[in-house]
């Protein structure tokens, strides 16, 4: 799995400063698989910023459990990657550490919130990277940067030692060049063995009435991927989106309440607006959303009983320009946020077009292993593998 060493990685990072992929670079000297870590996760001897300027400027005393686990698997840490401030956005336009730019086209965003992790993988600045996903934050940047990613089932990876966004939705997962590398990285992060041997054709389907209003490149790629796939009735996309968003807004606001009240000037304007919006959600509405989330999860499980995985675009648009406004938030998260609400595992892989910007395809399954196996099969069939 190793393709670069630490010195090579550091040289490459110095050659790509315009990407703003890293907030800090480590001084580690060991040999091993070179991993970049989203700067929400504690790494011993490095400051955790969460992409903001509010947290104490103090080095972490110990590694988060997920870092300890990957070190035991032979990984070394190249550095902490840039992100949308406090993981609360889909572009990784960061007012404190610079906009993370897309290695496929630096005039465009890398996506968020794990933009630095996806950009680092896309530019070959590491072997793979750790991201987090609360509403699409692994899958969106992986899609926009033309790499693979995996949001495992909720609770699959220990999130201790990680700055939270939404305790009911947060997950950690890997971003890597292809699904095989993603699967190996996931095993290192979680301890769950995943074999991609002996792949057989899975039962795939498209959620009926979900996919539409795509931009040109995404529509072109989707028409090729979806050709011949049956449709099934699935849970209403808009309801999943809205319930998940209510939970996210309320839980993020509660975590940031004191800081946002005492030091609003230390937040980027877009993140502060979201926190303030969450503070206005009544407790009853939040509790009702939690109850409905459980019901929607059960409905999703039932809808998946006859198939192995759903296939759909990761985003409705390709990477927008770095000066794009809040209008890109919904088309970038339209197809990702619903699966945080259902807690399902979802892989994303690139649909490679001859020309143009990357387009990502989601594979949403029932179990982590089966989802990765379905994604690996699709990757091979469609010629996506990098």
LOTI-727113 format. One record per atom (N, C-alpha, C): residue in one letter; y, x, z negated. Coordinates in steps of 0.05 Angstrom, whole numbers, plus 5000, padded with zeros to 4 digits. Layout:
<recs>
AYXZ ...
</recs>
This chain:
<recs>
X497650175000 X500050005000 X502550175000 X502350424990 X504650594989 X505550695016 X508150665023 X509150765048 X511550955045 X512850945022 X515151125016 X514751244988 X515951474984 X516051574957 X518851544946 X519251604920 X521751544908 X524051694921 X523651954927 X525852104939 X526551994967 X524551924983 X525151805009 X526651535005 X525751384985 X527151124981 X530051164973 X530551354956 X533251414948 X534951504971 X533751674989 X535251755013 X535951515030 X534051335033 X534551105050 X536650925038 X536650895012 X538650734999 X541450855004 X541651115002 X544251245008 X545151205037 X543251175055 X543951135083 X544750845089 X544050655071 X544650375075 X546450265054 X548650395047 X550350295025 X551650025032 X552049975058 X553549735066 X551849485061 X549249515056 X547649275050 X548149165022 X549149335004 X549549254976 X547049144964 X544749264971 X542149164962 X541549224933 X542749444923 X542149534896 X544649534878 X544249454853 X546349484833 X546049754819 X543649844814 X543150104802 X540650224813 X540450484813 X538150634822 X537050794799 X534450794796 X533150924773 X533151224776 X532451354754 X532051644754 X529151714750 X527351524755 X524451574751 X523551784771 X521451934763 X520452154779 X517452134785 X516151934774 X513251904778 X512651834807 X510151874814 X509151794841 X507751524838 X507851364859 X506551114859 X507650924879 X506950664877 X507950464895 X510850404887 X512650424906 X515550404900 X516450114900 X517450014877 X518149734874 X521049714866 X522449534879 X525149464871 X525049204854 X526849184834 X526648964815 X529348814814 X529148554818 X531548384816 X532848424789 X535448464789 X536848534764 X537248304745 X535148144742 X534847954720 X532848054700 X531248244709 X528748324695 X529248584680 X528548594654 X528948834639 X527149064648 X528349294653 X526949544659 X527849744638 X526049864624 X526750054603 X528650274613 X530850314599 X532750524606 X534750444626 X534750194636 X536650104655 X538149854644 X540649824652 X542249594644 X541449344660 X541149124648 X540648864662 X543348724664 X544248674688 X546848544692 X546548254700 X544348174711 X543947904723 X545947854745 X547048064756 X549048024777 X551747934767 X552147944741 X554747864729 X555948084712 X558048024698 X559448224682 X559748124653 X558047944644 X558247834618 X556247964598 X553948034608 X551848144591 X552648414580 X551648494557 X552348754545 X551548984564 X553249184565 X552849414582 X551049614566 X548649524561 X546749684544 X544049704559 X542949934558 X540349974571 X538149814556 X536349704571 X534049554559 X532349754544 X531549664520 X529849834503 X527049844511 X526049634525 X523349634534 X523049474560 X520849514574 X520349374598 X519549084592 X520348904610 X519348624609 X516248644614 X514748444605 X511848444608 X511048484637 X512448364656 X511648394684 X511948674694 X513948824683 X514349104690 X512149274678 X511449224653 X509249364641 X506649334658 X506249094667 X503849034682 X503749184709 X505949184723 X505849324749 X505849624746 X506949724724 X506750014719 X503850084714 X502349924700 X499549974695 X497949964721 X499049824741 X497649814767 X498550034786 X500250224776 X500950454792 X503650434806 X505350264797 X507950234809 X510150394795 X512150484810 X514550614798 X516950444807 X519050454791 X521450284796 X523550454810 X524450374834 X526550514848 X529350424838 X529650174830 X532250084820 X532349784817 X534749694809 X535249414804 X536849294828 X535849074839 X537048974863 X539248764857 X541148754875 X543348574874 X542448284879 X544048094871 X543247814872 X545647634871 X545247384877 X547347184872 X547747174842 X550247184833 X550947204805 X549247014787 X547847124768 X546146974750 X544046804765 X543346894789 X541246764805 X542046484813 X544646424812 X545646154815 X546946114842 X545446154864 X546546104890 X544546194911 X545146124936 X543246164958 X544146374979 X546446514974 X547446694994 X547446984985 X547547044959 X547947314948 X550647424956 X552547244959 X555447334960 X556247374931 X556547624923 X556947684895 X559747814891 X561547684875 X564247794873 X564448044856 X562348114842 X562448344824 X561148594837 X559048564852 X557548794863 X557348794893 X558848614906 X558948604935 X556848414947 X557448314970 X555648134984 X553148284994 X550848184989 X548448305000 X548248235029 X548148435046 X548148385075 X545348395086 X544948245108 X542348215120 X541648455137 X539448595132 X538748825148 X538348755178 X537648505184 X537348425212 X540048395227 X542148345211 X544848325222 X546748335199 X548048565193 X549748595170 X552248425169 X552848275191 X555048085190 X554247825177 X551647805169 X550647555158 X549447605130 X549247395115 X548247415088 X545247475088 X544247585066 X541447625062 X540047385050 X541647195040 X540446965027 X540247014997 X539746794982 X539646834953 X537746654939 X537246704914 X538946894900 X537747174900 X535247214909 X533947474909 X534647634934 X537247634941 X538047754966 X537648054967 X538248194945 X537848484945 X534948564948 X533148404936 X530248464938 X529348434966 X530148214980 X529248165007 X530548375026 X533048435022 X534348635039 X533048915036 X532348985011 X531049245006 X528349255020 X526849045020 X524249035035 X524749045065 X526648885074 X527248875103 X528149135114 X529549295098 X530649555107 X528749785100 X526349725089 X524349925082 X525450115061 X526950005041 X527950165019 X526050174995 X523750034998 X521750024977 X519149924990 X516949934975 X514449824986 X514449514983 X515349424960 X515649134956 X517649094933 X518348844928 X520448784908 X519748544892 X520848534868 X520648294851 X523048124855 X522547864858 X524647664859 X524047444839 X525947254837 X525447014821 X526146774838 X525046544831 X525346304847 X525546064829 X527845934830 X528345684815 X528845444833 X529945504857 X530345294876 X529945394905 X528745634907 X528345754933 X529146044934 X529646164911 X530946424911 X529246664920 X526646634923 X525046824936 X524746754966 X524246494971 X523546414998 X525946415017 X528246345007 X530646345025 X531246625035 X531646825017 X532247085028 X529947215043 X527447165035 X525247265051 X525447155080 X525946895082 X526146765108 X528446885124 X530746915112 X533147005127 X532847305135 X531447455119 X531147745125 X528647815140 X526947625147 X524647675164 X522347815150 X522047755124 X519747875108 X518247645095 X516147715081 X514447515068 X515047505038 X514547275026 X514947234998 X513147024986 X513047014960 X511146824947 X512346734921 X512646464919 X513346334894 X510646224883 X509546344862 X507046244852 X507445984836 X505145864829 X505245624813 X506845684787 X508345494778 X509945524753 X508145624730 X509045834716 X507545934694 X505546144700 X505246224725 X503246414733 X503846704724 X506446764721 X507347034714 X509147014690 X508747184670 X510347194646 X513247244653 X515047074644 X517947104649 X519447194624 X518047294604 X519347414581 X520947664591 X523147714578 X524747944586 X526247904612 X526647654620 X528047584644 X530347394637 X532747444647 X534947264643 X534346994656 X534446774641 X533646524653 X535846394669 X535046214687 X536846024700 X536145744691 X533645664694 X532645404687 X529845434676 X529545394650 X526945444637 X524645274647 X525245044658 X523244864668 X522444914697 X523845104710 X523445144739 X523045444746 X523945624729 X524045914736 X521246024741 X520946184762 X518546334768 X519246614777 X517446794774 X517647064786 X515647084808 X516247254828 X514347294850 X515047534866 X513347614885 X513847854901 X515047794929 X516447984939 X517347984967 X516348244979 X515148235003 X513848465015 X513848425045 X513048635060 X513148615089 X511348405102 X509048345089 X507148155101 X505648025078 X503947825086 X502547675065 X500447845051 X499148025065 X497148195051 X498548355029 X500848465034 X502348625014 X503348434992 X504148194999 X505048004979 X502647934960 X500347884971 X498047814955 X497348044935 X497348294945 X496748514927 X498948544905 X501448504913 X503548514893 X503348294873 X502648054882 X502247834863 X500047894843 X497948014852 X495748084833 X496748284812 X498348474821 X499448674802 X501248534781 X502848344790 X504748204773 X503348014753 X501247894762 X500047674746 X497347744733 X495847934745 X493147984737 X491047804750 X492047604766 X490147424780 X489247554805 X486647594808 X485547714832 X485647514856 X486647614878 X486747444902 X485547604925 X483447504937 X482147634959 X482847484985 X483447645005 X484047535032 X481747595051 X479447655040 X477047705057 X475947445067 X474647445090 X473247215100 X474946975104 X477247005115 X479046775118 X477846575138 X478046315131 X477146105149 X479545915153 X479445765175 X481645585182 X482045375160 X484345365147 X484945165127 X485744895140 X485644695123 X486644435132 X489644425127 X491244445148 X494144455146 X495344195156 X497644125145 X499043875154 X502043915149 X503543735162 X506443735159 X507243485143 X509043505124 X509843265109 X511543085127 X510642835130 X511942645148 X514842595139 X516542575159 X519442515155 X520942715138 X519842955137 X521243165122 X522943345139 X521943415163 X523143635178 X524943515201 X527443585200 X529343505220 X531943635216 X533843595235 X536543705233 X536444015229 X534944145247 X534744435247 X536644555267 X537544805261 X539144935282 X537345035304 X538545135326 X536945195350 X534745395346 X535145625334 X532945825331 X530745715313 X531545575291 X529545465273 X527845255287 X529145085302 X527744875317 X525844995337 X526645205351 X524845335370 X522345445357 X522745585335 X520445705321 X518645485310 X519945275298 X518345065286 X516744915306 X517744875330 X516244725350 X513644875357 X513745145357 X511345295363 X509345295340 X510345315315 X508645315292 X507345045287 X508844835290 X507944565283 X506244435305 X506244545329 X504744425351 X501844375344 X501044115345 X498244045339 X497643985311 X499444035292 X498943985264 X499343695258 X497443575243 X497843285235 X499943255214 X500943015212 X502842945191 X501442785169 X502342825144 X501242655122 X503642555106 X503142325092 X505142225074 X505342395050 X507642485043 X508042645019 X510342525002 X510842634980 X512942534962 X515642554976 X517442364970 X520042354983 X521642614978 X522442744999 X523743004997 X526342984981 X527942784987 X530542754974 X530342714944 X528242554936 X527942504908 X527042764894 X525242914906 X524543174894 X526943354892 X528543364912 X530943534912 X532843454890 X533443204888 X535443114868 X534443144839 X531943084834 X530943114807 X530943404799 X530043584817 X530043864811 X532843974807 X534743874823 X537543974820 X538643884793 X538143634785 X539143544759 X538143724736 X535543784737 X534343954716 X535644224716 X535944344740 X537044604743 X539944614732 X541544424741 X544344414733 X544644394702 X543044214690 X543244174661 X542344414646 X540044534653 X539044754638 X540745004641 X541645054665 X543445284669 X546045254654 X547145014653 X549644964638 X549245014609 X546944934598 X546444974570 X546345274563 X545045424580 X544845714575 X547545844576 X549245764595 X551845894599 X554145754584 X553645544569 X555745384558 X557845544543 X556945714524 X558845864508 X560446064524 X559046224541 X560446424557 X562446284576 X561546074589 X563345934608 X565745814595 X565445734569 X567645614554 X569545834545 X568546054535 X570146264524 X571246454545 X569746514566 X570546714586 X570046614615 X571246394623 X570846294650 X571746484671 X573646654664 X574746834684 X572747054692 X570547084677 X568647284683 X566447184703 X566646944712 X564746834731 X565946814758 X564346834779 X565246764806 X565846474807 X567646394825 X568546114826 X566245924832 X564445994850 X562345814857 X560345764834 X559745974820 X557845954798 X559145794775 X561645844770 X563045704748 X563145404755 X563545334780 X563645044787 X560844914782 X558745054788 X556044944783 X555544914753 X556345104737 X556045084708 X557644844697 X560044814706 X561744594697 X560544324706 X559444324730 X558144074739 X555744004721 X554244214713 X551944164695 X552744064668 X555044164658 X555944074632 X556643784631 X557143664654 X557843374656 X555343194657 X552943304659 X550543144661 X549843034634 X549642774631 X548842654605 X546042744597 X545542764571 X542942844561 X540842654570 X541542394571 X539542194579 X538742234608 X540642314625 X539942354653 X538142594656 X538642804640 X536943044640 X534042974631 X533842824609 X531242754599 X529642574618 X531142394632 X529842224652 X528842384675 X530342594683 X529542764705 X527042924698 X526843014673 X524443154664 X521942964666 X522342724657 X520042534658 X519342474687 X521242434704 X520642374732 X519442614746 X520242854738 X519143094750 X516043104746 X515143034722 X512343024716 X510842824734 X512142594737 X510942384754 X510842474784 X512842604793 X512942704820 X510842924824 X510443084804 X508443294807 X505643174810 X505042964794 X502442834797 X502142704824 X504242584834 X504242464861 X503742674883 X504942904879 X504643114899 X501743214899 X500543244875 X497743334873 X495943134887 X496442884884 X494742674897 X495042694927 X497542734936 X497942744965 X496642984978 X496043184963 X494843434973 X491843434973 X490643214963 X487743224958 X486043274983 X486943185006 X485343205030 X486043445048 X488043605039 X488843835055 X489044085037 X489144315050 X489444565036 X492344645032 X494044585052 X496844675049 X498544515068 X501144485061 X503244385078 X504544615092 X505444565116 X507044765131 X509644645139 X511844795135 X514544695142 X516444925143 X518744895154 X520645125154 X521445195125 X522245445122 X523345525096 X526245435093 X527845465114 X530645375114 X531145215140 X533345075140 X534044915163 X535845065183 X536845295174 X538545465190 X537845755186 X538545915206 X538246205203 X540546315186 X540546575181 X542446695163 X545346635171 X546946515154 X549746455161 X551446705158 X553846705170 X555746935167 X556546975138 X557447215132 X558047285105 X560447125094 X562047015112 X564346855103 X563846555103 X561246485105 X560546195105 X561246075078 X561745815077 X562545685052 X560245525040 X560845345021 X558845195006 X557245005024 X558144965049 X556644785066 X553844885073 X553245135068 X550645245075 X548645205053 X549545125030 X547745105007 X545444905011 X546144665022 X544044465025 X542044545048 X542944625072 X540944685092 X539244935085 X540245105068 X538645335060 X536545265039 X537145065022 X535244995001 X533844735005 X534344595027 X533244335033 X530244315030 X528844515041 X525944515042 X524644685020 X526244825004 X525144994983 X525144854956 X527544744948 X527844624922 X525644424914 X524744244933 X522744054925 X520244164913 X519444404921 X516944524911 X517244664884 X519744714876 X520244784848 X519844544830 X520644314840 X520244064825 X517344004821 X515644054842 X512843994840 X511244224826 X512544454822 X511244684810 X509044804827 X509044734853 X506944844871 X507345134879 X505245274885 X505545544897 X506245514927 X508045694935 X509045684963 X509445974973 X508246024996 X508746285009 X510646245033 X512046445040 X513746435064 X513046685081 X512946635107 X512346855126 X514146825150 X514747045163 X516647035185 X515346935211 X516746755225 X516046665252 X517646835271 X516447025283 X517947225298 X518547125326 X521047095332 X521947025359 X522547285374 X522347275401 X522847525416 X525647635411 X527647455408 X530347545403 X531547375381 X533747465369 X535147305350 X534447365321 X535547195304 X535347235275 X532647125265 X531647225243 X529047135232 X529046845224 X526746725226 X526146455217 X523746465200 X523746335176 X521546345158 X520046075158 X517346095153 X515645865152 X514445855124 X514545625111 X513345585085 X510445475087 X508745565069 X506045465066 X505845385037 X505745125032 X505645015004 X502844914998 X501545034978 X498744954973 X498344844945 X495844854937 X495044744911 X494544954890 X493345174898 X492845404879 X494045654891 X494545854874 X495746094884 X494046234905 X491446264899 X489646404917 X489346254944 X488945994943 X488645844967 X491145834984 X493445834971 X496045844986 X496346105000 X495746324987 X495946585000 X493946625022 X491546515018 X489546535039 X490346365064 X491446125059 X492345965081 X494646105096 X496546225081 X498746365094 X497746605109 X495846755098 X494746985113 X493346905138 X491946685137 X490546585161 X492646505183 X494746365174 X496846275193 X498246525205 X498846715188 X500146965197 X498547095219 X495847105215 X494147235236 X494047065261 X493746805258 X493546625281 X496046625299 X498346635286 X500846605300 X502046875308 X500647095300 X501647355308 X504147435293 X504447335267 X506847405252 X506547675239 X504147765235 X503748005217 X505348235227 X506648365208 X508448585214 X506848845218 
</recs>
